[in-house]
Amino acid sequence: MTGPTGVGKSAFAVALAEKIHGEVVGADAFQIYEGLPILTAWPEAGLLARIPHHLIGVLGLQETCDAARYLRRATAAIQEIQSRGRVPVIAGGTGLYLKALTHGLANLPPVEESLRRAVACMELPEALARLHEADPAATAHIDARNPVRVRRALEIVLTTGKPLSASRTTWKSGSKDFEGIVLERDRADLYLRIAANVEAQFAGGVIEEVRRAGPVGAGASRAIGFREIQELLSGRLTLPECRAGMLAATRRYAKRQMTWCRHQFSFPTLHLTSASGQSLEAALRRLEGSDA
């Protein structure tokens, strides 16, 4: 189950898991880290108490995670849940992690940690320039405005010594083992929810949370809002500028997620805005009545 940030995945996943005797497996590249529950929008405590959750806060802030590592951890969690006769509900907005589950990954050579650290420190223009130098055609295959995609492409090209196009067979054929659904809302509704979530982060103490976290690794440091809060703490941004920057970054991230869902998955969609004023139970009944 996927969809953009702010759409309501956490609450819906718990309601669905309760209905089908399930447990939730996170599929979020930032919620997987410990220590930043406010910044990375962990499911609230009441949701975590209702249903067991897996792959939330399981990696240290200095660790890194990619699709291959996530796939290993998620597969183990899914098998353990199924061994107890329960149903895994995989919920999150990190498309690469979800597609690794639904399609699997072909074997790529591991990226040396020194290279990964060097690439992670590159700003987007530098990474793009280095990628173009190593493989001029690579930007035709990726979203060149997405730092994560650009850095990953650069890692692959420099590790394999081959053009990115030669590694486009990374995904295996799709699996029949998963049923999926994409949650969506009207854009205006989604953006209002995102704005409310950002305000709640500040009210909940996200600035102090980031301050306490101290230095973090290349993975957790890419969490939406981390850079803006670090700049606030260093005096390079004012509080209003920090809030505005986090809001803009979150909206951009949601837009990229919606694009990914449209182009990478053929899952049916459930439109939650049309259920305004209704309960999650009503939305679940609509799901039961659909082809999904």
C-alpha positions as CSV (number, residue, x, y, z in Angstrom):
1,M,0.0,0.0,0.0
2,T,1.5,3.2,-1.1
3,G,0.8,6.9,-1.9
4,P,2.3,10.3,-1.3
5,T,3.4,11.6,2.0
6,G,0.5,13.1,3.9
7,V,-2.2,11.0,2.2
8,G,-2.9,9.0,5.3
9,K,-1.0,5.7,4.8
10,S,-0.2,5.1,8.5
11,A,-3.8,5.2,9.7
12,F,-5.1,3.3,6.8
13,A,-2.5,0.5,7.1
14,V,-3.5,0.0,10.7
15,A,-7.2,-0.1,10.0
16,L,-6.6,-2.6,7.1
17,A,-4.3,-4.7,9.3
18,E,-6.9,-4.9,12.0
19,K,-9.5,-6.1,9.5
20,I,-7.4,-8.8,7.9
21,H,-5.4,-10.1,10.9
22,G,-2.3,-8.4,9.7
23,E,0.9,-6.6,10.8
24,V,2.4,-3.5,9.2
25,V,5.8,-3.6,7.5
26,G,7.2,-0.2,6.8
27,A,8.5,0.7,3.4
28,D,9.9,4.2,4.1
29,A,13.5,5.1,3.5
30,F,13.6,7.5,6.4
31,Q,11.2,6.0,9.0
32,I,13.6,3.0,9.0
33,Y,16.0,5.0,11.1
34,E,15.9,5.5,14.9
35,G,16.1,8.8,16.6
36,L,14.0,11.0,14.3
37,P,10.4,9.9,14.8
38,I,9.0,13.4,14.5
39,L,11.0,14.5,11.5
40,T,10.3,11.2,9.6
41,A,6.7,11.1,10.6
42,W,6.6,7.7,12.4
43,P,3.1,6.4,12.9
44,E,1.8,8.0,16.1
45,A,2.0,6.0,19.3
46,G,-1.7,5.1,19.3
47,L,-1.3,3.4,15.9
48,L,1.9,1.6,16.9
49,A,0.1,0.2,20.0
50,R,-2.8,-1.1,18.0
51,I,-0.9,-3.3,15.6
52,P,2.7,-4.6,15.5
53,H,4.9,-2.6,13.2
54,H,8.2,-3.8,11.6
55,L,11.1,-1.9,10.0
56,I,10.3,1.3,11.9
57,G,13.3,2.7,13.7
58,V,15.5,-0.3,13.3
59,L,18.7,1.3,11.8
60,G,21.1,3.6,13.6
61,L,21.4,7.1,12.3
62,Q,24.9,6.5,11.0
63,E,23.9,3.5,9.0
64,T,22.9,3.5,5.3
65,C,20.2,1.5,3.6
66,D,19.5,0.8,-0.1
67,A,16.9,-1.2,-1.9
68,A,18.9,-4.4,-1.6
69,R,19.3,-4.1,2.2
70,Y,15.7,-3.2,2.6
71,L,14.7,-6.2,0.5
72,R,16.6,-8.5,2.7
73,R,15.1,-7.1,5.9
74,A,11.6,-6.8,4.6
75,T,11.6,-10.4,3.2
76,A,12.7,-11.7,6.6
77,A,9.9,-9.7,8.3
78,I,7.3,-10.9,5.8
79,Q,8.2,-14.5,6.2
80,E,8.2,-14.3,10.0
81,I,4.8,-12.6,10.0
82,Q,3.4,-15.3,7.7
83,S,4.9,-18.1,9.8
84,R,2.5,-17.0,12.6
85,G,-0.5,-17.1,10.3
86,R,-0.8,-13.3,10.0
87,V,-0.9,-11.1,6.9
88,P,1.9,-8.6,6.1
89,V,0.6,-5.2,5.2
90,I,3.5,-3.4,3.5
91,A,3.0,0.4,3.7
92,G,5.2,3.2,2.7
93,G,6.0,5.8,0.1
94,T,9.5,4.7,-1.0
95,G,8.9,3.5,-4.5
96,L,12.3,1.8,-4.9
97,Y,11.8,-0.3,-1.8
98,L,8.3,-1.3,-2.9
99,K,9.4,-2.2,-6.4
100,A,12.3,-4.3,-5.0
101,L,9.7,-6.3,-3.2
102,T,7.2,-6.6,-6.1
103,H,9.8,-7.2,-8.8
104,G,13.0,-8.3,-7.0
105,L,16.5,-7.1,-7.8
106,A,19.0,-8.5,-10.3
107,N,22.5,-8.8,-8.9
108,L,24.6,-5.6,-9.0
109,P,28.1,-5.4,-7.5
110,P,28.1,-3.8,-4.0
111,V,29.1,-0.2,-3.8
112,E,32.2,0.5,-1.9
113,E,31.5,2.4,1.3
114,S,34.1,5.1,0.5
115,L,32.4,5.7,-2.9
116,R,29.0,5.8,-1.3
117,R,30.2,8.4,1.2
118,A,31.8,10.5,-1.5
119,V,28.7,10.5,-3.7
120,A,26.4,11.2,-0.8
121,C,28.4,14.4,0.0
122,M,27.9,15.8,-3.5
123,E,25.4,18.5,-4.1
124,L,23.0,17.8,-7.0
125,P,24.9,20.0,-9.6
126,E,28.2,18.3,-8.8
127,A,26.7,14.8,-9.0
128,L,25.0,15.6,-12.3
129,A,28.2,16.9,-13.8
130,R,30.1,13.8,-12.6
131,L,27.4,11.5,-14.0
132,H,27.4,13.3,-17.3
133,E,31.2,13.0,-17.5
134,A,31.0,9.2,-16.8
135,D,27.9,8.5,-18.9
136,P,26.5,11.4,-21.0
137,A,23.3,9.4,-21.8
138,A,22.5,8.6,-18.2
139,T,20.3,11.6,-17.5
140,A,17.8,10.4,-20.2
141,H,17.0,7.4,-17.9
142,I,16.4,9.2,-14.6
143,D,14.7,12.2,-13.0
144,A,17.7,14.6,-13.1
145,R,16.0,16.8,-10.5
146,N,15.9,14.1,-7.9
147,P,19.2,14.0,-5.9
148,V,18.6,10.4,-4.7
149,R,18.1,9.1,-8.2
150,V,21.1,11.0,-9.5
151,R,23.4,9.8,-6.8
152,R,22.3,6.2,-7.1
153,A,22.8,6.4,-10.9
154,L,26.3,7.7,-10.3
155,E,27.1,5.0,-7.8
156,I,26.0,2.3,-10.4
157,V,27.9,3.8,-13.3
158,L,31.1,4.3,-11.3
159,T,30.8,0.8,-9.7
160,T,30.0,-1.2,-12.8
161,G,32.1,0.9,-15.2
162,K,29.2,0.6,-17.7
163,P,26.6,3.0,-19.0
164,L,23.5,3.2,-16.8
165,S,21.4,1.8,-19.7
166,A,23.3,-1.5,-19.3
167,S,21.9,-1.8,-15.8
168,R,18.3,-1.0,-16.6
169,T,17.5,-4.7,-16.3
170,T,18.0,-4.3,-12.6
171,W,14.3,-5.1,-12.1
172,K,13.2,-8.7,-12.6
173,S,9.7,-9.5,-13.9
174,G,6.8,-8.5,-11.6
175,S,5.7,-10.8,-8.8
176,K,2.2,-12.3,-8.5
177,D,2.7,-12.6,-4.8
178,F,1.5,-9.1,-3.9
179,E,-1.8,-7.3,-4.1
180,G,-1.4,-3.5,-4.1
181,I,-3.3,-0.3,-3.7
182,V,-2.4,3.3,-4.2
183,L,-4.0,5.9,-1.8
184,E,-4.6,9.3,-3.3
185,R,-6.4,12.6,-2.5
186,D,-7.2,15.8,-4.4
187,R,-4.1,17.9,-4.6
188,A,-5.6,20.8,-2.6
189,D,-6.7,18.3,0.1
190,L,-3.2,16.7,0.2
191,Y,-1.4,20.0,0.4
192,L,-3.6,21.1,3.3
193,R,-2.7,17.9,5.1
194,I,1.0,18.3,4.4
195,A,0.9,21.9,5.7
196,A,-0.9,20.7,8.9
197,N,1.7,17.9,9.3
198,V,4.6,20.3,9.0
199,E,3.1,22.6,11.6
200,A,2.6,19.6,13.9
201,Q,6.2,18.7,13.5
202,F,7.3,22.1,14.8
203,A,4.8,22.0,17.6
204,G,6.0,18.5,18.6
205,G,9.6,19.6,19.0
206,V,11.2,18.6,15.7
207,I,13.9,21.3,16.0
208,E,15.1,19.9,19.3
209,E,14.9,16.4,18.0
210,V,17.3,17.2,15.2
211,R,19.6,19.1,17.6
212,R,19.8,16.0,19.9
213,A,20.4,13.7,17.0
214,G,23.8,15.3,16.3
215,P,25.8,14.1,13.2
216,V,24.0,11.5,11.1
217,G,24.9,9.4,8.2
218,A,24.2,9.9,4.5
219,G,20.9,8.0,4.7
220,A,19.1,9.7,7.5
221,S,20.5,13.1,6.5
222,R,18.4,13.0,3.4
223,A,15.1,13.0,5.4
224,I,12.8,15.7,4.3
225,G,13.4,18.8,6.4
226,F,16.7,17.7,8.0
227,R,18.8,20.1,5.9
228,E,16.5,23.0,6.5
229,I,16.5,22.5,10.3
230,Q,20.3,22.1,10.3
231,E,20.5,25.5,8.5
232,L,18.1,27.0,11.1
233,L,20.3,25.7,13.9
234,S,23.4,27.1,12.3
235,G,21.8,30.5,11.9
236,R,21.6,30.4,8.1
237,L,17.8,30.3,8.0
238,T,15.2,32.1,10.1
239,L,12.3,30.0,11.6
240,P,9.8,31.2,9.0
241,E,12.3,30.4,6.2
242,C,12.9,27.0,7.7
243,R,9.1,26.2,7.9
244,A,8.6,27.4,4.3
245,G,11.5,25.4,3.1
246,M,10.3,22.2,4.8
247,L,6.8,22.7,3.4
248,A,8.1,23.3,-0.2
249,A,10.4,20.2,0.1
250,T,7.6,18.0,1.4
251,R,5.3,19.1,-1.5
252,R,8.0,18.4,-4.0
253,Y,8.5,14.9,-2.5
254,A,4.8,14.2,-2.6
255,K,4.7,15.2,-6.3
256,R,7.6,12.8,-7.1
257,Q,5.8,10.0,-5.2
258,M,2.6,10.6,-7.2
259,T,4.6,10.5,-10.4
260,W,6.3,7.3,-9.4
261,C,3.0,5.6,-8.5
262,R,1.5,6.5,-11.8
263,H,4.4,5.2,-13.9
264,Q,5.8,2.3,-11.9
265,F,2.8,0.5,-10.5
266,S,-0.5,-0.8,-12.0
267,F,-2.2,-1.0,-8.6
268,P,-5.8,0.2,-8.3
269,T,-6.3,3.5,-6.5
270,L,-8.5,4.4,-3.6
271,H,-9.4,8.1,-3.5
272,L,-9.7,9.3,0.1
273,T,-10.8,12.9,-0.5
274,S,-14.1,11.6,-1.8
275,A,-14.5,9.9,1.6
276,S,-14.2,13.2,3.5
277,G,-16.3,13.1,6.6
278,Q,-16.5,9.3,6.5
279,S,-14.5,6.9,8.6
280,L,-11.6,4.7,7.5
281,E,-14.0,1.8,7.9
282,A,-16.1,3.4,5.1
283,A,-13.1,3.6,2.9
284,L,-12.2,0.0,3.6
285,R,-15.8,-1.0,2.6
286,R,-15.3,0.8,-0.7
287,L,-12.0,-1.1,-1.1
288,E,-13.8,-4.4,-0.5
289,G,-16.3,-3.5,-3.2
290,S,-13.7,-2.6,-5.8
291,D,-11.8,-4.9,-8.1
292,A,-8.8,-4.6,-5.8
